[in-house]
Amino acid sequence: LAVLSVGAVLTTANPINTESEIAKQVHDSGAKLAISTLEDLHKLVPTGIPTILTSRPFDGNMLSIEELIEDCYGSPQLPQVPVAQSDTAAILYSSGTTGRSKGVLLTHANIISIMRLLFWQVDVSGSQDDVFFAFIPMFHIYGMIFFGLGLLCIGITTVLMQKYDFQAMLVAIQKYKVNNLPAVPPVILALVKHSSKVKCDLSSLKRVGSGAAPLSKEVAQEFRRMFPWVELRQGYGLTESSGGAAFFASDKDAKAHPDSCGKLIPTFCAKVIDIETGKPLPPRKEGELWFKSPTIMKEYLGNMEETSATIDSEGWLRTGDLGY
């Protein structure tokens, strides 16, 4: 939040990336400063980029965030930098609609739009007592928007897990009375497979969300059979759409359409296009999904050819995914 408020552009990296992948991203994005854990520092050293550590270093040659806050304690005022909504706020790297990793430019308007939609999606009325569990990686659009920015701004309590561990997650759900679990299909499948062996009390759970990959109708039905008190809601989105596009806000709708990834969220328009003729298709006919929304990315970094191939002249985003 502080990075965005002073007009800086944020780019996130997968901690399992190799030195060469990190170096490529630093060069491609034009990064001027890095924030890193001590464990990942060795990947940044070859780039020569100045780095702030998330914990105090042992040798004293590096600056930590804690020390930076202490140094600024007497003058906590952040610089007032004019920022337009059309300015780039973040560069997130995505495999894109054609499979090759590209820098997705999201503007302040994109992020503001998706954050306002999050208020609707989470249903903040009376949700101050809700507790969310976060194991989704925050370098990913799902984790960054939902946990890194969204829930903090709404004022909801979040339990963080640095590295996913199934058993530790179950213990945390019981200990902290977690009632909202944004998840991915493999985690939901694990809950289904091991539900009979689960010794933790999961009765606090109210809602489980599924995204980032398709959830099969069979797994969804089995989950509802084993956890009948939990609402299971599937959603769909892309980095290029700032994360969200479709979502089931109602458990009744989710149960009625178990093979669907949800309804369009507010501000989104969609159409299904015949991949051979380029013409719009009627209901029940499969084609490529196209979306239009204020959350749609600005462009691919330094790649206008790919941008033009993905966003048409009217602002429609070609997702590269098939649906009906």
N, C-alpha and C positions, 0 to 999 in steps of 0.2 A: 504493500500500500504506500509506504514512504517513497519507494522508488518511482512509482507512477505519479505521486503528488508533486514531485520536483521536476517533472517533465522528462525523466529518463525513460529509456525503452528497456523492457525486461525480456530476456531470452532464457529459457530453461533447458537443462540438459539431463539426460538419463545418466545416473551415477554408474551404470555398468558400461557406458560407452568407453571405447579404447582411447589411448592418447591421440591417435591419428584422427579419430572421429571428433574428439573435443577440439583439437587444433583446427579442423575443417570448419566447425561451427563458429569458433572464435573469429576466424578469418572471414567467413561468409557473412556473419552478422555485423562485423566491425566492432565487436565488443571492446570496451575501454577499461572495464573493471569486472572482477569476478568475486563471487562470494562462495566459499567452499568449506567443506569439512576437512579436518586435518588428514583423514584417510584418503581423500581424493586429490590432495594438493599436488602429488607427484605428476598427475596428468596435466596440470596447468603450468607447471614450472617451465616446460619446453616452449610454451607460447610466449613467455615473457610478459604476460598480462599482470598488472598489479592485482593482488588478491587479498581479500579480507576473510579471516577464518570465523567460523561459527562458534568456536570455543577458544579459550586462551592457549596460545602456542607455548611450547616448552622452551624454545631457545630465545624468545624475545625479539627475533628479527622480523616477525610478522605482526600485523595489527589484527586484533579480534573485534567482533561486533561489540562485545562487552566493554572493551577499552575505548572504542569509538564513542559509545554512549557516555562513558565516564568523562571523556575529554570534552564532550559537548554539553555536559550537565549544566554549566553556567550559562550557556547560550543555546537553549533548545529550539530556537526559532529556525524553521526550515526556509530556504530561499524561496521567494515568491516568483515562480516562473510561469509566464503565460502559456497555457496549453489549450489548443483548440480540439474540439471533438473529432475533427478529421485527422489529427496527428496520430502517428503510430504509437501504440502503448506497449505492445508485446510482439515478439517474433517467436512463434512456436513451430518446431520442426515436425512435419507430418509426412507420412508416405504418400499423401495426396491421393488423387483419384486415378493416378497412373502408376503408382507403386514406387517411384523414386522420391527420396526424402527432399523436401523443399521447405523453405522458410515461409510460414504463413503470417502475413502482416495483419494484426488485429488493431483497430483504432480504439481510442477512448470511447467513441460512440458505440462501437461493437460491444465493448465490455459493459458499458452503462446499460445498454439494452438487455443483455443477457442477465445482468444482475437484477434488473427490475422484474424480469420474467421469473427469476428464481423466487421472488416473493410469492408469486402466484403458485409456482410449482411445489414449494415446500409447504404452502398454506400456513402462513405465520400467525394466523389468528389463534391466540392461546398457546402458541408453540414454545413459549419461553421455558416451559418445563421439559421440553424435548431434549434428548441427548443423542447426538449422532456419533457413529463410529467411523473413523477414517483410516483406511489402509490403502486407498487408491493413491498411486504415486502422483505427487503434486507437480512434477515436470510435465504431466499429461494434461490436456485441456479439461478433462473430467475432474481431476483432482484440484487443479489450479483455480478454476472458476467456482467449483462447488465448495471446496474446503479452504483453499488459500485466500479466497476473497469473499465469496458469497455468504457463507454461514457466519463469518466474523462480523460482517456488516449488518446482518439481521440480528445478531446478538444471541445466537444459539450456542449452547455448550457442545464441544466436540472432544471426543477421546481420540488421541492420535496414536497410531502404531507405526514405528519407523520402518519395520520390515514385516511383511505379512507372515503370520504364523497361525494356522487354523486353530490349534488348541488354545493358544494365548488369546486369540480373538474371543473364543467362547468364554474363557475365564473373565475377560474384560467386560463382556456383555452382562454377565451376572453381577460382577463387582460394582459396575457403575450404572446399572439399570438402563442400559442402552435400549432405546425404542425405535431408532431409525438406522438402517444399515444399507447405505448405497453400496452395491456390490457388482460383481461381474459373474457371468454364467458358470465358470469353474467353481467359484465359491458356493453358489447355490446348489450345484451338483454335489459338492462335498457335504453340504448340510443334509441333502437327501440321502446320500450313501451312508453317512455315519450317524444319522439321527437316533438310531436305536442304541448307539454306544455313547451318546452325549450324556455326561453326568452333570453338566452345568444347567442351572435354571435359566431358560431362555424366555420365560413368560413375560418379561418386560418388553420384548420386541412387539412393535405394532406394524411397522412397515419395512419391507425390503425392496430396494430398487435394483433393476438389472440394466446394464448398459455396456457399451464398448464392443459387444459381440452379440450375435443372435442367441436367444434363449429358446430352446426347443419346446414345443407344445407339451411333449411328454414329461420333461423335467418340471415344467411349470405346474402341470396337473399333479404330479407326485409331491411337489413341495407343498401345494395347498392341502393335499390330503394329510401330510405329516404335521403341518403347522397351520391348522385351520383358523387360528386366531390372528394370523399375520397377513397383512395385505401385501400382495406381490405385484409390483408395477414395473412394466418394461418401458424403456425409452430408447431413442435413437438420435444420434447427432454426429457431427464431424468437427475436426479442428477448424475447418474452413467456415463452419457455421457458428463458431464460438462455443461449441459443445452441444447445445440443445436444438432439436427440431421437432421431435414428436415425443409424447409422454402420456401415460395414463394418470390423470389426476384423480380418477374415480376407480375404486376397487371393483365396483359393479361392472364398469366398462371393461376393465382388464379381464374379469372372469368371462364376460360375454364374448370377448375376442381373444382367446388364448394364443392364437398364432399371429397376433399383430404386435407391432412395436409401439403402438400408441396412437393418439390423435395429435394433429398439428397443435403446437402450442401457440398462444396469441402472437400476432404480428407476422406469422409465417403463411406464405402461399406455397402451394405445391402443384406440380403437374407430372404426369407420367408420359414419357416421350418414346415413340417407336424408334429403336436404334437404327433401323434401316431407312425409314422415310423421313424421320425428324418431325413427324406430326404428333400432336397430342392424342392420347388414347383414352377410351371410355373406361368406366369401372370394370374391374376383374380382368383387364388385359395387362399383361406384364410388359414393362419397359423400363427405361432409365428414370430414376427419380431426379427431379429438378426442384430447387427451392429458391424462394426470394424472401428476404427479411432484413431488417436493420442490423441483424447480427452477422450478416455475411461478410467475410473477410474483405480487406481492401485489395490485396493482390498477393502474388508470390514474390518474395524478395528477389529483385534483380532478374526476373524471368517473365517478361511481358508476353512471350510466346505461350508459355504454359498458362499464364493468367487468362489470356484471350481464349484459350482452348477450354478453360474451366468456367469462366463467367462470360455470358453473352452480352450483347450491347444493351439489353434491357435489364441487366442485373441478375439474371437467373443463374444459379449455381448448378452446374452439372455434377452430380455426386459420384457418378461411376458405379452406383449400386442399382441393382434391379429390384423392382417392387411393383405392387399394384394397389 
